[in-house]
Amino acid sequence: MIDEILLETEEKMDKAIEVAKEEFSAIRTGRANPALFSKLVADYYGAPTPLQQLASFAIPEARTVVISPFDKTAIAAIEKSLRDSDLGVNPTSDGNVIRVSLPALTEERRKEYVKLAKIKAEEGRVSVRAVRRKAKDSLDKLEKDGDAGEDDVARAEKELEALTKAHVDQIDVLLAGKEKELLEV
């Protein structure tokens, strides 16, 4: 029973790490990246649809993204979505593809993105700790109900702490890498 709790906890913590990675990839750096558009949706025939489902993305240059819609009638909706986003881009269209030139990041904007990355990292840490708290409650319940001995639960709690520390450290490493990438000119 204890092993099941620890295994489930590790899986949930791994998912928290994956979410943090996705959040970090959506934060803009000096280079173009299709992940920047992962959270954007366009109104496609009355339904909010993710841009990844409406078009393909190509990166011909470091700060240019070429978006090729699968359906040419979606171009206006995609352009509107890009203009309304917080990316600060002005897309141009030739009727077949949409070109997006990402402006160079100012020092002030880089610092804002670093702050955003720190917030996302803290959210990741909080979710890892929430998973730990649930697991600890489950372990305490096992001990209280008499389904596991005191020593077994104490050993499991030590493993749980080690697991939590490893996952929090992993988030810190991801944050350090993202900060370095953001501050690189």
N, C-alpha and C positions, 0 to 999 in steps of 0.2 A: 504493500500500500504506500509506504514512504517513497519507494523508488518511482511509483507512478506519479506521485505528487511532484517529485523533483524533475522527472522527465517532462511532464506537462508544463511546469514552470519554465524550464529551459527553452521549450518550443515557443512559449509566449514571449519570453525575453528576446529570442532570436527575431521574432516578428517585430518587436519594438525597434530593434536595430535596423531591420529592413525599412521600416517606415521612416526612421531618421535618415537613412541613406537617400530615400526618395525625396524627402523634404530638402536635403542638402543639394541634390541634383537640380531642384527647381529654382535654387537661388542663382541668380545670374553672376557670371564672372566676366572677365574681359573677352572670352571666346564664345562664339555661338555654340549652342547645344540644343538638340531637339527636346531635351527634357524641360527646357524653359517653358514650353508650350503644353506640358502634360496636364496642367490644371485648368487650361482654358477650354471653354465650351462655346459653340456657335449655335444659333437658332436655325436648325435645319428642318424645314417643313413643320414648324411649330414645336419641335422637340429639342431641348438642349442636348447637343451631341458633342462629345470630346473631339478636339481637332485631329487627334491621332486616327480617328475613325473616318474623317472626312478627306484627309490629304496625306501625301508623303512629304517628308522633309529632307532637304539636301543642304550640305554646308560646303559651298564652293570656295569660300574664303573665310578667314578667321572671324570676321564680324558680320558675315552675310548669311542669311538663311533663304533658301528658295523653297516655297511651299507650292506643291502641285496638287490641286484638288482632284479627287477622283471624279467628281461631278462638277462640271463647269458652272452650273447654276448656283453652287454654294460659295462662289468667290466673294460676293458681296457680304454674305453672312460671316465668312472667315475674316475678311478685312475689318468689319465692324467689331468683331470679337477682339482682334489684335489692337485696334485703336482704343477700345474701352478698357483694355487690360492695364495693369500697373507696370508693364515693362517699359513704358516710355518710348515706344517705337511708332513709326509712321510707315505703314506698308504701302507699296506701290504695285499696281496690277497692270498687266498687258493683255488681260482677257483670258490668258491660258495659265499663267503662273503668278504667284504673289512673291515679290522680293521684299525682304525685311532687312534693313541695315541697322545693326545695333550700334547706338552711339558709344563712343569711348566713355569709360567710367571715370567720373571725377573722384578726387580723393575723398570728398565728403560722402559721395554715393557709396564708395567702397566701404567706408566706416559704417554706414547704415546697414549694408549687407552683412558685415561682420556681426553687428548687433542682432540682426535677424537670425543669423546662423547660431549665435549663442542662445537665443530664445528657443529655437528648434531643438538644440542639443538639450536644453533644460527640460523641454517637454518629453524628450526621449528618456532622460534620466528619471523623470517623475513616473512615466509609465512602467519602467523597469522596477522602480520601487513599489509601485502599486501591485505588480505581479508578485513581488517578494512578500508584501503584506498579506495577500490572499493565501499564498503558500504557507506562511507562518501560522495564519489562523487555522488552516487545515491541519497542520502538524499539531498545534495545540489541542484541537478538537480530538485528534486521534489519541493523544496522551490522556486527555480528560475522560474519554470514553473507555479507556483501558485497552484499546486496540493495539497500542505500541508502548514499549517501555520507555522510561525516562532517558536512559542512555542512548537508545536508538533515535529518539526525537532530538536530543542534544547534538548527536553526530549529524543528523540530517540538517539541523539549523546551521551548523558550521559549514556544511556543503552549500546550503542556500546562500549564506553570506559570501562565500567564495564565488559562487555563480553570479550573484548580484554585482560584486566588485569587478569581475571580469567583463560583464556586459556594460557597466558604467564606464570602465576604462576604454572599452572599444568605442563608445560614443565620443569620449574625449579625444581619442586618436582621430576619428572622423572629423571632429570639429577643428582640430589643429590643422589637418590637411586642407580643409575648406578655407580656413583663415589665411593660410599661406597662399592658396590659390587666389583668393580675393585681393590680397594686398600686393600680389605680384603685378608689376606694371609692364 
